[in-house]
Amino acid sequence: MKIEHAHNPFIRLLPGFLKAYREPFTVCVEVPLGGYQKREGMTMERQDFLRKATALSVGVFAVVRGVKVWAKGLPSDPGGSAGGGSGPEMIALPPFEKNNTFPLDRALLERKSVRSFADRPLSHEELSRLLWATTGVNREDGHRTTPSGQGKYPMDVLVALPEGVYRYEPKEHRIERVFAEDIREKIPNQDAFKKAAMIVLYVINKDKVSRIEWADLEIGCMGQNLYLEAAALGMGSRIIANIKSADVTKILGLKESQILRIAQVTGPIK
């Protein structure tokens, strides 16, 4: 190989670099064996090593980049694929980052059934977080924050608010109005719960589930999720079984295949 401009210090060193690049060398790897470590040696050409190291780096970068893109793909994420506009009949819940630093242990510690609620409506962001925790989409394949037998998701989550009764649509992370009146006072038998900011109605669609017990288990998971998110937001919640099921079923015009199973009052605490 002919080298021009030998007066240049870098050029004078180049043959040595090329020789070192071609020479074999040994890579040592420490392998843990039963609490001990063993050093393993492997000889390869430097250019082979650099090629493989470069390929590995590119692969790792692609995986990390893919994870970052996936994390922004949920309907409830900023820049996600949420659908539908906002209005009286349809409210697209605002996106939010899943970075609440409130510890799970603390939420469990503060989880309790509250009896006294303040007369303050929920903001759309609070509603967005509460409903996403209840049964929102948390994976790209459409699965949710709560498990469901055979992945059928037979539950309708209806939300009684001052503006009316809405159905939560997890796929689009939005709520759609199904009844245009405030019926919160007509749901619980106890007066203490009639002014809660939100009353969630858990409705089972019998034609979507093989066994009703599976739907009941799903309701339990949803209820606990809502309890914990309410605690993380400094709010209160309570599952109530003493409700006017027949009256509410008639008011909302539920089908024979639908069962209003239970309710959960949630909102700011008095």
N, C-alpha and C positions, 0 to 999 in steps of 0.2 A: 504493500500500500504506500503510495507516494504522498507525503505530507508537505504542503506548501506553507510559506510564511512561518518557518520554524522559529523565528524570533518571538512569536507570540507565545507566552507562557502556557496558555490553555492548550494550544495546538501541540506543544511539546509533551504535554501530559496525556493527550488523547490516545496514543497507542497503548499506554498502560491501562487506561480505562477499558479499552476494547478487549484487551487480553483478560483483564479481571472479569469482564462481563461474560466471556466465553468459558471461563474455568469452572469446573464443578465445585460445589461447596456443600456443606452438611447443614441441614435444618434440624434442630433439636426440639422435640416436643415433650412436655411433661404430661404423663398419663397417670391419673389417680387410680390406684389399685388397692382396694380394701383399706383405705385410710393412709396408704403410703403413696409416694409418687415415683414413677419410673421414667427415666429419660430415654426417649427413643430417637435414634438418628436416622436421617433419610438424605441420601445424596442425590442432587439433581443439578442440571445446568442452570446458571443464573437467569438466562433468558427464559427458560421454562418456568422458573419460579415466579419471575416478574409477570409473565403472561397469565399464569394462574391466579396470582394475587390481584391483578387488574380485573380479570373476569369475575372473581369473587366480590371485589369492591363494587363493580357495576351491578351485580346481582343483588347485593345488600341494599344499594341505593334504590333499585327498582322496587324492592319489597317495602322499604320505608316510605317511598313516594306513594305506593299503592295504598298503604294503610292510611296515610294522610288524606288522600282523595276519598277513601271509603268513609273516614270520620266526618266528612262534610256532606255525605250523601243521604243522611236521614231526613225525613220530612220536617222534623222539628229543629234541624241544625241551621245556623246561618248559612245561606247559600245552598241549602238543601233543595229537595224536590217537592216542597209543599205546594198544594194545588188549591185553587178556588180563591175568589176575592172576598172581601169583607162587606157586610151589609146586615140589615135586620134579619134576613132569613139564613144567611151563611156567614160565619165568622172564621176567617183564617187565623188560627192562633199564632202569636208572634214566635219566631224562632229564638233559641237561646243556647248558649254554650253549656255543655255538661261539665262544668268545672266548679260546682258548689263545694266549698272547702269544709262544710259542716260535717263533722265525723259521723259515721254510721253508728258507732257506739253511743255517741251522745243522743242521736235521734232515737235509738232504742231506749235509752235511759229516760228520755223525756216523753216517749209515747204514752199517751193515756187517753181515756174516754172523758171528754169535756161535756159539761152540762149547760154552760152559760156562754152565749155567743154575742159579740158586738154587732150592732146594726150598721155594718159597713160592707159595701159590695166588693167583690174581688176585681182586681185589675186583670186585663187580658193576659199579662205576663204571668201573674200568679195562677190564673186558670190554666194557662199553657203548661206550666210546670206540674201542677197537681194532676191534670189529666194524663200527661205523658207518663208520669210515674205510675199512675193507676194501670194503664194498659197500652202505653205508646210503643211505637216501633223502635227497637233498639239495635236492629241488624239489617244489613242490606237485603237479606232474603225475605223481609217482611215480618219476621218473628218479633215477639214483644217482650216487654218487661215482666210479664207474668206467663207462667207455663199454661198449656192447654192440652187436655187429653187428645191425642192424635192430631194435634195442631189444628183443630177445627174452629176454635174461637167462637163458641155459640152464644156469647154474651153480647147484649146491647147495653152500653153504658149511657143512660139518660141523665141529663143534668138540669135540675130545676133551679132557675135563676130569676131575678126580678123581671127580666125581659121575656121570660117564657121557658119552655122546656126544650132542650136541645139534645140531639144525639151526637155523641163523640165518634168521629171517623178517624181511627188511628192511621190509616194508610196515607191520608192527606193532612193529618194533624189539624183538623178543623172541627167545628161544631155546626150542625144544621138544625134549624128550628123545626120542631114537629108539633108544637102547640104554643099559641101566641098569648098565653096568659100566665100570670104568676100564680102557681098553685102550691107554693111552699106551705102555706097554712093548712092546706087540705091533705097533707101527707102524714105528718106524725099525729099521734093521739096526745102526746105531751106538749103543752104550750111552750115549754122552754126551748124546743127545737124548731119552732115555726119561723123564727127570724134568722136562722143561720144563713150565711151568704150563699151557700150552695148545698143542695140536697141531691146526692147521687142515687139514682134508682138502678138497681141491678136486675136486668130482665133476661131470662133464659129463653132462647129459641129452641124449643124441644126438637124440631126437625133437623137441627144441626149437631145434635149430641147423641151418642149411643146410650149413655147412662146419665141420669140427672145428677148422680153423686159427683160425677166428674165436673159438671158445671158448678156445683156447690164448692168444690175444692178451688176452682178458679176464682170464684167470688171471694173466698177467704184470702187468696193471694193478692187480689186487687185491693181488698180492704186494708190489708196490712201495708201495702205499698203506699196507699193514700195516707194512712196514719203517719208513716215515717216522713213522707214529703211535707205533710202539714207541720210536723214537729220541726223539720229543718227550716221551714219558712216562718216559724214562730206562731203558728196557728194551732187550732184544736180540731178534733174530729171525734166522731162517735158513730158506731154501727147501731142501728135501731131496727128491731124486729116488730115492735108495736106500732104498726102503720095501718092506714086505711087502704089496704090492698085492693079490695073490691071497688071502692070509689075511684081510686086513681086509675085502675085498669079501665074503668068505664069512661072516665074523663079523657084519657089518652087514646081510647079506641084500640087497645091492644088486641091482637088476634087470639084465637083459641090456642094456637101453638106457642103463645108467649106467656111466660109466668113472671110476674113481678115478685121476686124472691125476698128482697130485703133492701134497706136504704142506709145511707151514710151521710150524716150532716157534717159539714166542714166549713170553717171560716175563721176570721179573727176572733180572739177570745175577749170577752168583756172584762 
